[in-house]
Amino acid sequence: MILTPAIESAEPQPLTTDFTTQMFFSTFSQEQTSSFLYTLFISAIAATILYVILFYLLRSIFRRWETDAALVILSVSQLLYWHCASSVA
């Protein structure tokens, strides 16, 4: 027995915005979406904590130790961080 796909109409139907939106949002389940948002939120908190530790706490420690080279390196790192962050956005 030969199986052939059924052809509904001879003319192809254009994709509508509703169909595209439905296909995009139907590819992810509610569980996957909530898991993604939870992971994104935790990552943002971790990045913020790491940023504060690296640039504010280390700066105060380096000033207390009076190490100019470390302060310069930290300042250059912060400038490079902001340059890279602004070029991505």
PDB file as gemmi writes it, atoms N, CA and C in Angstrom:
CRYST1    1.000    1.000    1.000  90.00  90.00  90.00 P 1                      
ATOM      1  N   MET A   1       0.841  -1.157   0.000  1.00  0.00           N  
ATOM      2  CA  MET A   1       0.000   0.000   0.000  1.00  0.00           C  
ATOM      3  C   MET A   1       0.898   1.236   0.000  1.00  0.00           C  
ATOM      4  N   ILE A   2       0.610   2.190  -0.865  1.00  0.00           N  
ATOM      5  CA  ILE A   2       1.385   3.417  -0.980  1.00  0.00           C  
ATOM      6  C   ILE A   2       0.625   4.530  -0.281  1.00  0.00           C  
ATOM      7  N   LEU A   3       1.301   5.189   0.643  1.00  0.00           N  
ATOM      8  CA  LEU A   3       0.678   6.297   1.371  1.00  0.00           C  
ATOM      9  C   LEU A   3       1.150   7.610   0.780  1.00  0.00           C  
ATOM     10  N   THR A   4       0.236   8.473   0.452  1.00  0.00           N  
ATOM     11  CA  THR A   4       0.587   9.788  -0.077  1.00  0.00           C  
ATOM     12  C   THR A   4      -0.033  10.850   0.811  1.00  0.00           C  
ATOM     13  N   PRO A   5       0.657  11.960   1.002  1.00  0.00           N  
ATOM     14  CA  PRO A   5       0.085  13.016   1.837  1.00  0.00           C  
ATOM     15  C   PRO A   5      -1.083  13.696   1.133  1.00  0.00           C  
ATOM     16  N   ALA A   6      -2.061  14.074   1.903  1.00  0.00           N  
ATOM     17  CA  ALA A   6      -3.230  14.747   1.342  1.00  0.00           C  
ATOM     18  C   ALA A   6      -2.898  16.205   1.079  1.00  0.00           C  
ATOM     19  N   ILE A   7      -3.338  16.707  -0.050  1.00  0.00           N  
ATOM     20  CA  ILE A   7      -3.117  18.102  -0.416  1.00  0.00           C  
ATOM     21  C   ILE A   7      -4.435  18.834  -0.228  1.00  0.00           C  
ATOM     22  N   GLU A   8      -4.428  19.838   0.652  1.00  0.00           N  
ATOM     23  CA  GLU A   8      -5.673  20.532   0.958  1.00  0.00           C  
ATOM     24  C   GLU A   8      -6.020  21.569  -0.095  1.00  0.00           C  
ATOM     25  N   SER A   9      -5.068  22.367  -0.527  1.00  0.00           N  
ATOM     26  CA  SER A   9      -5.359  23.365  -1.550  1.00  0.00           C  
ATOM     27  C   SER A   9      -4.153  23.483  -2.473  1.00  0.00           C  
ATOM     28  N   ALA A  10      -4.419  23.948  -3.660  1.00  0.00           N  
ATOM     29  CA  ALA A  10      -3.352  24.066  -4.646  1.00  0.00           C  
ATOM     30  C   ALA A  10      -2.465  25.267  -4.366  1.00  0.00           C  
ATOM     31  N   GLU A  11      -3.018  26.334  -3.783  1.00  0.00           N  
ATOM     32  CA  GLU A  11      -2.253  27.546  -3.507  1.00  0.00           C  
ATOM     33  C   GLU A  11      -1.732  27.528  -2.072  1.00  0.00           C  
ATOM     34  N   PRO A  12      -0.448  27.834  -1.892  1.00  0.00           N  
ATOM     35  CA  PRO A  12       0.074  27.890  -0.517  1.00  0.00           C  
ATOM     36  C   PRO A  12      -0.496  29.099   0.218  1.00  0.00           C  
ATOM     37  N   GLN A  13      -0.822  28.904   1.471  1.00  0.00           N  
ATOM     38  CA  GLN A  13      -1.370  29.978   2.291  1.00  0.00           C  
ATOM     39  C   GLN A  13      -0.219  30.756   2.931  1.00  0.00           C  
ATOM     40  N   PRO A  14      -0.286  32.090   2.938  1.00  0.00           N  
ATOM     41  CA  PRO A  14       0.785  32.874   3.575  1.00  0.00           C  
ATOM     42  C   PRO A  14       0.757  32.697   5.091  1.00  0.00           C  
ATOM     43  N   LEU A  15       1.943  32.759   5.680  1.00  0.00           N  
ATOM     44  CA  LEU A  15       2.042  32.657   7.134  1.00  0.00           C  
ATOM     45  C   LEU A  15       1.550  33.954   7.755  1.00  0.00           C  
ATOM     46  N   THR A  16       0.674  33.850   8.680  1.00  0.00           N  
ATOM     47  CA  THR A  16       0.172  35.043   9.357  1.00  0.00           C  
ATOM     48  C   THR A  16       0.929  35.251  10.647  1.00  0.00           C  
ATOM     49  N   THR A  17       0.794  36.432  11.201  1.00  0.00           N  
ATOM     50  CA  THR A  17       1.461  36.740  12.461  1.00  0.00           C  
ATOM     51  C   THR A  17       0.946  35.839  13.574  1.00  0.00           C  
ATOM     52  N   ASP A  18      -0.351  35.557  13.560  1.00  0.00           N  
ATOM     53  CA  ASP A  18      -0.916  34.699  14.597  1.00  0.00           C  
ATOM     54  C   ASP A  18      -0.308  33.308  14.549  1.00  0.00           C  
ATOM     55  N   PHE A  19      -0.140  32.779  13.337  1.00  0.00           N  
ATOM     56  CA  PHE A  19       0.440  31.451  13.196  1.00  0.00           C  
ATOM     57  C   PHE A  19       1.891  31.443  13.663  1.00  0.00           C  
ATOM     58  N   THR A  20       2.651  32.460  13.260  1.00  0.00           N  
ATOM     59  CA  THR A  20       4.055  32.551  13.653  1.00  0.00           C  
ATOM     60  C   THR A  20       4.183  32.692  15.161  1.00  0.00           C  
ATOM     61  N   THR A  21       3.370  33.546  15.744  1.00  0.00           N  
ATOM     62  CA  THR A  21       3.399  33.731  17.193  1.00  0.00           C  
ATOM     63  C   THR A  21       3.022  32.445  17.905  1.00  0.00           C  
ATOM     64  N   GLN A  22       2.002  31.773  17.393  1.00  0.00           N  
ATOM     65  CA  GLN A  22       1.563  30.527  18.009  1.00  0.00           C  
ATOM     66  C   GLN A  22       2.665  29.475  17.930  1.00  0.00           C  
ATOM     67  N   MET A  23       3.336  29.374  16.792  1.00  0.00           N  
ATOM     68  CA  MET A  23       4.405  28.390  16.643  1.00  0.00           C  
ATOM     69  C   MET A  23       5.581  28.705  17.554  1.00  0.00           C  
ATOM     70  N   PHE A  24       5.904  29.998  17.713  1.00  0.00           N  
ATOM     71  CA  PHE A  24       7.029  30.373  18.575  1.00  0.00           C  
ATOM     72  C   PHE A  24       6.731  30.048  20.027  1.00  0.00           C  
ATOM     73  N   PHE A  25       5.565  30.431  20.495  1.00  0.00           N  
ATOM     74  CA  PHE A  25       5.249  30.240  21.906  1.00  0.00           C  
ATOM     75  C   PHE A  25       4.835  28.812  22.230  1.00  0.00           C  
ATOM     76  N   SER A  26       4.435  28.045  21.244  1.00  0.00           N  
ATOM     77  CA  SER A  26       4.048  26.672  21.535  1.00  0.00           C  
ATOM     78  C   SER A  26       5.257  25.745  21.604  1.00  0.00           C  
ATOM     79  N   THR A  27       6.438  26.222  21.208  1.00  0.00           N  
ATOM     80  CA  THR A  27       7.616  25.362  21.265  1.00  0.00           C  
ATOM     81  C   THR A  27       8.153  25.215  22.682  1.00  0.00           C  
ATOM     82  N   PHE A  28       7.778  26.123  23.582  1.00  0.00           N  
ATOM     83  CA  PHE A  28       8.255  26.061  24.959  1.00  0.00           C  
ATOM     84  C   PHE A  28       7.081  25.802  25.892  1.00  0.00           C  
ATOM     85  N   SER A  29       7.261  24.856  26.777  1.00  0.00           N  
ATOM     86  CA  SER A  29       6.204  24.579  27.746  1.00  0.00           C  
ATOM     87  C   SER A  29       6.294  25.580  28.896  1.00  0.00           C  
ATOM     88  N   GLN A  30       5.276  25.600  29.711  1.00  0.00           N  
ATOM     89  CA  GLN A  30       5.247  26.505  30.868  1.00  0.00           C  
ATOM     90  C   GLN A  30       6.398  26.172  31.818  1.00  0.00           C  
ATOM     91  N   GLU A  31       6.684  24.890  31.958  1.00  0.00           N  
ATOM     92  CA  GLU A  31       7.781  24.458  32.830  1.00  0.00           C  
ATOM     93  C   GLU A  31       9.122  24.980  32.331  1.00  0.00           C  
ATOM     94  N   GLN A  32       9.354  24.861  31.033  1.00  0.00           N  
ATOM     95  CA  GLN A  32      10.612  25.324  30.460  1.00  0.00           C  
ATOM     96  C   GLN A  32      10.750  26.833  30.574  1.00  0.00           C  
ATOM     97  N   THR A  33       9.666  27.549  30.348  1.00  0.00           N  
ATOM     98  CA  THR A  33       9.706  29.003  30.433  1.00  0.00           C  
ATOM     99  C   THR A  33       9.987  29.457  31.853  1.00  0.00           C  
ATOM    100  N   SER A  34       9.302  28.859  32.829  1.00  0.00           N  
ATOM    101  CA  SER A  34       9.531  29.260  34.220  1.00  0.00           C  
ATOM    102  C   SER A  34      10.929  28.866  34.672  1.00  0.00           C  
ATOM    103  N   SER A  35      11.420  27.726  34.211  1.00  0.00           N  
ATOM    104  CA  SER A  35      12.780  27.309  34.550  1.00  0.00           C  
ATOM    105  C   SER A  35      13.806  28.272  33.962  1.00  0.00           C  
ATOM    106  N   PHE A  36      13.585  28.705  32.722  1.00  0.00           N  
ATOM    107  CA  PHE A  36      14.486  29.662  32.084  1.00  0.00           C  
ATOM    108  C   PHE A  36      14.497  30.989  32.831  1.00  0.00           C  
ATOM    109  N   LEU A  37      13.315  31.495  33.180  1.00  0.00           N  
ATOM    110  CA  LEU A  37      13.240  32.773  33.890  1.00  0.00           C  
ATOM    111  C   LEU A  37      13.878  32.680  35.273  1.00  0.00           C  
ATOM    112  N   TYR A  38      13.697  31.554  35.953  1.00  0.00           N  
ATOM    113  CA  TYR A  38      14.322  31.348  37.257  1.00  0.00           C  
ATOM    114  C   TYR A  38      15.842  31.345  37.120  1.00  0.00           C  
ATOM    115  N   THR A  39      16.356  30.635  36.134  1.00  0.00           N  
ATOM    116  CA  THR A  39      17.803  30.581  35.910  1.00  0.00           C  
ATOM    117  C   THR A  39      18.349  31.953  35.532  1.00  0.00           C  
ATOM    118  N   LEU A  40      17.618  32.695  34.714  1.00  0.00           N  
ATOM    119  CA  LEU A  40      18.028  34.043  34.330  1.00  0.00           C  
ATOM    120  C   LEU A  40      18.088  34.959  35.548  1.00  0.00           C  
ATOM    121  N   PHE A  41      17.098  34.861  36.423  1.00  0.00           N  
ATOM    122  CA  PHE A  41      17.052  35.679  37.636  1.00  0.00           C  
ATOM    123  C   PHE A  41      18.220  35.348  38.566  1.00  0.00           C  
ATOM    124  N   ILE A  42      18.485  34.076  38.779  1.00  0.00           N  
ATOM    125  CA  ILE A  42      19.599  33.654  39.645  1.00  0.00           C  
ATOM    126  C   ILE A  42      20.932  34.097  39.044  1.00  0.00           C  
ATOM    127  N   SER A  43      21.085  33.995  37.734  1.00  0.00           N  
ATOM    128  CA  SER A  43      22.325  34.420  37.077  1.00  0.00           C  
ATOM    129  C   SER A  43      22.537  35.920  37.201  1.00  0.00           C  
ATOM    130  N   ALA A  44      21.465  36.696  37.096  1.00  0.00           N  
ATOM    131  CA  ALA A  44      21.575  38.151  37.243  1.00  0.00           C  
ATOM    132  C   ALA A  44      21.986  38.521  38.662  1.00  0.00           C  
ATOM    133  N   ILE A  45      21.437  37.841  39.643  1.00  0.00           N  
ATOM    134  CA  ILE A  45      21.823  38.101  41.036  1.00  0.00           C  
ATOM    135  C   ILE A  45      23.288  37.732  41.256  1.00  0.00           C  
ATOM    136  N   ALA A  46      23.708  36.582  40.740  1.00  0.00           N  
ATOM    137  CA  ALA A  46      25.101  36.150  40.899  1.00  0.00           C  
ATOM    138  C   ALA A  46      26.059  37.119  40.207  1.00  0.00           C  
ATOM    139  N   ALA A  47      25.704  37.604  39.029  1.00  0.00           N  
ATOM    140  CA  ALA A  47      26.557  38.558  38.316  1.00  0.00           C  
ATOM    141  C   ALA A  47      26.662  39.871  39.072  1.00  0.00           C  
ATOM    142  N   THR A  48      25.566  40.324  39.660  1.00  0.00           N  
ATOM    143  CA  THR A  48      25.586  41.563  40.437  1.00  0.00           C  
ATOM    144  C   THR A  48      26.461  41.419  41.673  1.00  0.00           C  
ATOM    145  N   ILE A  49      26.333  40.311  42.367  1.00  0.00           N  
ATOM    146  CA  ILE A  49      27.160  40.070  43.558  1.00  0.00           C  
ATOM    147  C   ILE A  49      28.635  40.000  43.171  1.00  0.00           C  
ATOM    148  N   LEU A  50      28.941  39.297  42.092  1.00  0.00           N  
ATOM    149  CA  LEU A  50      30.329  39.195  41.634  1.00  0.00           C  
ATOM    150  C   LEU A  50      30.881  40.559  41.242  1.00  0.00           C  
ATOM    151  N   TYR A  51      30.068  41.381  40.583  1.00  0.00           N  
ATOM    152  CA  TYR A  51      30.495  42.726  40.194  1.00  0.00           C  
ATOM    153  C   TYR A  51      30.818  43.566  41.425  1.00  0.00           C  
ATOM    154  N   VAL A  52      29.948  43.521  42.425  1.00  0.00           N  
ATOM    155  CA  VAL A  52      30.172  44.303  43.651  1.00  0.00           C  
ATOM    156  C   VAL A  52      31.434  43.830  44.353  1.00  0.00           C  
ATOM    157  N   ILE A  53      31.622  42.527  44.440  1.00  0.00           N  
ATOM    158  CA  ILE A  53      32.817  41.996  45.106  1.00  0.00           C  
ATOM    159  C   ILE A  53      34.077  42.414  44.358  1.00  0.00           C  
ATOM    160  N   LEU A  54      34.064  42.267  43.044  1.00  0.00           N  
ATOM    161  CA  LEU A  54      35.274  42.556  42.281  1.00  0.00           C  
ATOM    162  C   LEU A  54      35.641  44.031  42.266  1.00  0.00           C  
ATOM    163  N   PHE A  55      34.670  44.894  42.062  1.00  0.00           N  
ATOM    164  CA  PHE A  55      35.023  46.286  41.815  1.00  0.00           C  
ATOM    165  C   PHE A  55      34.897  47.201  43.030  1.00  0.00           C  
ATOM    166  N   TYR A  56      34.050  46.896  43.972  1.00  0.00           N  
ATOM    167  CA  TYR A  56      33.906  47.795  45.120  1.00  0.00           C  
ATOM    168  C   TYR A  56      34.670  47.302  46.347  1.00  0.00           C  
ATOM    169  N   LEU A  57      34.531  46.029  46.683  1.00  0.00           N  
ATOM    170  CA  LEU A  57      35.251  45.518  47.852  1.00  0.00           C  
ATOM    171  C   LEU A  57      36.756  45.443  47.602  1.00  0.00           C  
ATOM    172  N   LEU A  58      37.147  44.976  46.420  1.00  0.00           N  
ATOM    173  CA  LEU A  58      38.580  44.917  46.129  1.00  0.00           C  
ATOM    174  C   LEU A  58      39.202  46.306  46.076  1.00  0.00           C  
ATOM    175  N   ARG A  59      38.452  47.279  45.570  1.00  0.00           N  
ATOM    176  CA  ARG A  59      38.978  48.647  45.514  1.00  0.00           C  
ATOM    177  C   ARG A  59      39.268  49.170  46.921  1.00  0.00           C  
ATOM    178  N   SER A  60      38.344  48.930  47.851  1.00  0.00           N  
ATOM    179  CA  SER A  60      38.586  49.410  49.220  1.00  0.00           C  
ATOM    180  C   SER A  60      39.749  48.667  49.873  1.00  0.00           C  
ATOM    181  N   ILE A  61      39.883  47.387  49.587  1.00  0.00           N  
ATOM    182  CA  ILE A  61      41.014  46.616  50.132  1.00  0.00           C  
ATOM    183  C   ILE A  61      42.329  47.122  49.544  1.00  0.00           C  
ATOM    184  N   PHE A  62      42.368  47.358  48.237  1.00  0.00           N  
ATOM    185  CA  PHE A  62      43.596  47.837  47.603  1.00  0.00           C  
ATOM    186  C   PHE A  62      43.972  49.236  48.083  1.00  0.00           C  
ATOM    187  N   ARG A  63      42.988  50.075  48.348  1.00  0.00           N  
ATOM    188  CA  ARG A  63      43.296  51.413  48.875  1.00  0.00           C  
ATOM    189  C   ARG A  63      43.857  51.323  50.286  1.00  0.00           C  
ATOM    190  N   ARG A  64      43.333  50.401  51.062  1.00  0.00           N  
ATOM    191  CA  ARG A  64      43.844  50.222  52.418  1.00  0.00           C  
ATOM    192  C   ARG A  64      45.286  49.724  52.385  1.00  0.00           C  
ATOM    193  N   TRP A  65      45.597  48.844  51.437  1.00  0.00           N  
ATOM    194  CA  TRP A  65      46.952  48.318  51.310  1.00  0.00           C  
ATOM    195  C   TRP A  65      47.870  49.280  50.563  1.00  0.00           C  
ATOM    196  N   GLU A  66      47.293  50.308  49.959  1.00  0.00           N  
ATOM    197  CA  GLU A  66      48.032  51.313  49.195  1.00  0.00           C  
ATOM    198  C   GLU A  66      48.837  50.689  48.057  1.00  0.00           C  
ATOM    199  N   THR A  67      48.201  49.820  47.320  1.00  0.00           N  
ATOM    200  CA  THR A  67      48.844  49.218  46.148  1.00  0.00           C  
ATOM    201  C   THR A  67      48.287  49.888  44.898  1.00  0.00           C  
ATOM    202  N   ASP A  68      49.088  50.782  44.335  1.00  0.00           N  
ATOM    203  CA  ASP A  68      48.640  51.565  43.187  1.00  0.00           C  
ATOM    204  C   ASP A  68      48.476  50.712  41.931  1.00  0.00           C  
ATOM    205  N   ALA A  69      49.363  49.752  41.751  1.00  0.00           N  
ATOM    206  CA  ALA A  69      49.281  48.919  40.545  1.00  0.00           C  
ATOM    207  C   ALA A  69      47.975  48.129  40.523  1.00  0.00           C  
ATOM    208  N   ALA A  70      47.587  47.611  41.662  1.00  0.00           N  
ATOM    209  CA  ALA A  70      46.337  46.849  41.731  1.00  0.00           C  
ATOM    210  C   ALA A  70      45.136  47.748  41.464  1.00  0.00           C  
ATOM    211  N   LEU A  71      45.173  48.986  41.964  1.00  0.00           N  
ATOM    212  CA  LEU A  71      44.075  49.927  41.710  1.00  0.00           C  
ATOM    213  C   LEU A  71      43.975  50.283  40.230  1.00  0.00           C  
ATOM    214  N   VAL A  72      45.113  50.457  39.589  1.00  0.00           N  
ATOM    215  CA  VAL A  72      45.109  50.767  38.156  1.00  0.00           C  
ATOM    216  C   VAL A  72      44.549  49.588  37.365  1.00  0.00           C  
ATOM    217  N   ILE A  73      44.985  48.392  37.694  1.00  0.00           N  
ATOM    218  CA  ILE A  73      44.490  47.196  37.002  1.00  0.00           C  
ATOM    219  C   ILE A  73      42.987  47.046  37.205  1.00  0.00           C  
ATOM    220  N   LEU A  74      42.526  47.282  38.416  1.00  0.00           N  
ATOM    221  CA  LEU A  74      41.098  47.183  38.707  1.00  0.00           C  
ATOM    222  C   LEU A  74      40.297  48.238  37.945  1.00  0.00           C  
ATOM    223  N   SER A  75      40.816  49.448  37.865  1.00  0.00           N  
ATOM    224  CA  SER A  75      40.120  50.511  37.131  1.00  0.00           C  
ATOM    225  C   SER A  75      40.060  50.212  35.637  1.00  0.00           C  
ATOM    226  N   VAL A  76      41.161  49.718  35.087  1.00  0.00           N  
ATOM    227  CA  VAL A  76      41.175  49.356  33.671  1.00  0.00           C  
ATOM    228  C   VAL A  76      40.212  48.194  33.417  1.00  0.00           C  
ATOM    229  N   SER A  77      40.167  47.239  34.324  1.00  0.00           N  
ATOM    230  CA  SER A  77      39.235  46.119  34.178  1.00  0.00           C  
ATOM    231  C   SER A  77      37.798  46.600  34.182  1.00  0.00           C  
ATOM    232  N   GLN A  78      37.505  47.556  35.054  1.00  0.00           N  
ATOM    233  CA  GLN A  78      36.144  48.078  35.124  1.00  0.00           C  
ATOM    234  C   GLN A  78      35.795  48.840  33.844  1.00  0.00           C  
ATOM    235  N   LEU A  79      36.737  49.607  33.316  1.00  0.00           N  
ATOM    236  CA  LEU A  79      36.490  50.315  32.059  1.00  0.00           C  
ATOM    237  C   LEU A  79      36.259  49.339  30.908  1.00  0.00           C  
ATOM    238  N   LEU A  80      37.066  48.282  30.858  1.00  0.00           N  
ATOM    239  CA  LEU A  80      36.885  47.276  29.811  1.00  0.00           C  
ATOM    240  C   LEU A  80      35.556  46.556  29.961  1.00  0.00           C  
ATOM    241  N   TYR A  81      35.148  46.296  31.200  1.00  0.00           N  
ATOM    242  CA  TYR A  81      33.859  45.647  31.451  1.00  0.00           C  
ATOM    243  C   TYR A  81      32.722  46.505  30.913  1.00  0.00           C  
ATOM    244  N   TRP A  82      32.743  47.796  31.225  1.00  0.00           N  
ATOM    245  CA  TRP A  82      31.670  48.684  30.774  1.00  0.00           C  
ATOM    246  C   TRP A  82      31.709  48.880  29.267  1.00  0.00           C  
ATOM    247  N   HIS A  83      32.906  48.884  28.686  1.00  0.00           N  
ATOM    248  CA  HIS A  83      33.008  49.013  27.230  1.00  0.00           C  
ATOM    249  C   HIS A  83      32.407  47.787  26.546  1.00  0.00           C  
ATOM    250  N   CYS A  84      32.727  46.600  27.046  1.00  0.00           N  
ATOM    251  CA  CYS A  84      32.181  45.370  26.459  1.00  0.00           C  
ATOM    252  C   CYS A  84      30.679  45.276  26.679  1.00  0.00           C  
ATOM    253  N   ALA A  85      30.214  45.675  27.856  1.00  0.00           N  
ATOM    254  CA  ALA A  85      28.777  45.614  28.145  1.00  0.00           C  
ATOM    255  C   ALA A  85      27.997  46.581  27.267  1.00  0.00           C  
ATOM    256  N   SER A  86      28.571  47.751  26.993  1.00  0.00           N  
ATOM    257  CA  SER A  86      27.853  48.718  26.158  1.00  0.00           C  
ATOM    258  C   SER A  86      27.895  48.335  24.684  1.00  0.00           C  
ATOM    259  N   SER A  87      28.930  47.629  24.252  1.00  0.00           N  
ATOM    260  CA  SER A  87      28.996  47.234  22.847  1.00  0.00           C  
ATOM    261  C   SER A  87      28.066  46.065  22.549  1.00  0.00           C  
ATOM    262  N   VAL A  88      27.756  45.255  23.555  1.00  0.00           N  
ATOM    263  CA  VAL A  88      26.824  44.142  23.369  1.00  0.00           C  
ATOM    264  C   VAL A  88      25.404  44.657  23.274  1.00  0.00           C  
ATOM    265  N   ALA A  89      25.078  45.639  24.100  1.00  0.00           N  
ATOM    266  CA  ALA A  89      23.697  46.169  24.117  1.00  0.00           C  
ATOM    267  C   ALA A  89      23.458  47.073  22.989  1.00  0.00           C  
TER     268      ALA A  89                                                      
END                                                                             
